[in-house]
Amino acid sequence: MHEEKVKRLASMKKSAEGGGGNEKIEAQHSKGKLTARERIALLVDEGSFVEIDKYVTHRSDDPSIPKFYGDGVVTGFGTVNGRQVFVFSYDFTVLGGSLGEMTGKKIVKTMDQAMKVGCPIIGIVDSGGARIQEGVSSLDGYGDIFFRNTMASGVIPQITASIGPCAGGAVYSPAMTDFVLMVENVGQMFVTGPDVVKEVLSQEVSFDELGGARAHGSKSGVAQFVAKNEYDCFDKIKKLLSFIPQNNAEEPPAVEPTDDPNRIDPNLISLLPENPYQQYDMKDIIKSVVDNGDFFEVHELFAENVLVGFARMNGKTIGLIANQPMLLAGALDINSANKAARFIRFCDAFNIPIVTLVDTPGYLPGTDQEHNGIIRHGSKMLFAYCEATVPKITCIIGKAYGGAYIAMGSKNLRADVNYAWPSAEIAVLGPEAAVTITHRKTLKDAPDAAVLKKKLAKEYRDKFANPYLAAEKGIIDLVIDPMETRPMIIRALEALANKKEARPWKKHGNINL
Ligand code: HXC
């Protein structure tokens, strides 16, 4: 008798794990995609996954909707490198991974449990969106998910892997998570698909051009990571998790350091060109400073004039923000301000100290930037730095002009330790721009204006474009020998490890969105 019952369970288990059936699984594989369960197996530690709600089915009274165990999403919990996570993975083999009432309830249950436990939630999306046949019940499910995304924001890390279609309003749950990874040629995210675009705007566009991984990784900034394939995607999630804490009440995980905290680099200054107009790669400086040269870049393809990402210093996670003189000379623009502000807020929410490396000529000028809202977007960076109470260490390497000087983790935004290299140039404007304004009349009347401008610019540079005026005022705490950048940042991080800083009570601030 009992045996029969156990047999029945085994048969149900087999059926549930078969998803939408062999044909659909083959179709999934033939599109170069893994199944929901294969994906979870790649993510979690072997044998650690426990599937919950495996036998849930839809409860629509529409007889045309076939019933499958699981109802289009696999949910549960497991560990990644020994740390607890909750996971939901849409099963495209079941009704195109569309979200019906019960699919939504399963996801919501998983999110609620992750919140109660205080651990990351990872959503793997491969879905046709709201289940058309279930109508408003599907919309109801999405609405409940959006609410959970918002409640979980800043409490537990939320990560989305987009490995298939993700359409309509369904894109907003991923957008509300902290990190979106998209797999090239497979992940698709759009509010309205190519057919609608054609109908409304008479524009021909492919799925990939419209909402593929490259489009969102480099143009819209929706995706923080672009993965080459699914394996790469899950490797990236694991690496990301290794830097971040389980929740906002915990410290990020530390590793046993294998790089000398006192390591100096006498070659560091030579990475900075003598000519301030020559490009150089800030990543070379970052790699010299952080543990083992390991910089895990976030938003690598988006707004490349600012670099953000995770690294470790003496084994402990830091969030790194730096100007990248390789692009737009490291000027700040709309996208880079958004990118930096969001990253700063993530770090602050999850107790990750912020290290800022500065070399920027200012905010990017022009009608394009002004009319698209550089004032509004640029202010987010100021807001984010000011709000952040985690340890903040800034090192000015080269140019730090005007508003961008203030925005890049200045003392005024409550950075704790501000270093500068002797090569730092801290001023209101760059020399050429400054003398054009201060000597406008003289230059206009001069017979050889170009030579005079050069001379005046040199005088300005000698007088203002150095770190010592700031150091005299205590706006810079210390001018350091570039070769000591790593040990000096590590010492500051260690000094600030127990930093506590209060902010006035408020319901929430009103960041200029
Ligand atoms: C019900 C769906 C479905 C959906 C796909 N299917 N999407 N069933 N509701 N939303 C089913 C298909 O009927 C098919 O069933 C199976 O899933 C696989 O779909 P295919 O079309 O064969 O696959 P493919 O060619 O790979 O195309 C995938 C797709 C396409 C691009 C996702 O299916 C598609 O455009 N679907 C509709 C997308 C959409 O408009 N969704 C609503 C968005 S609005 P069979 O039985 O034939 O295998 C939305 C509102 C959310 O989501 C609002 C939140 C606030």
Residues whose N, C-alpha, C, O or C-beta is under 5 A from the ligand:
A	BS01	HXC	L95 G96 S98 S127 G128 G129 A130 R131 I132 Y142 P165 A167 G168 G169 A170
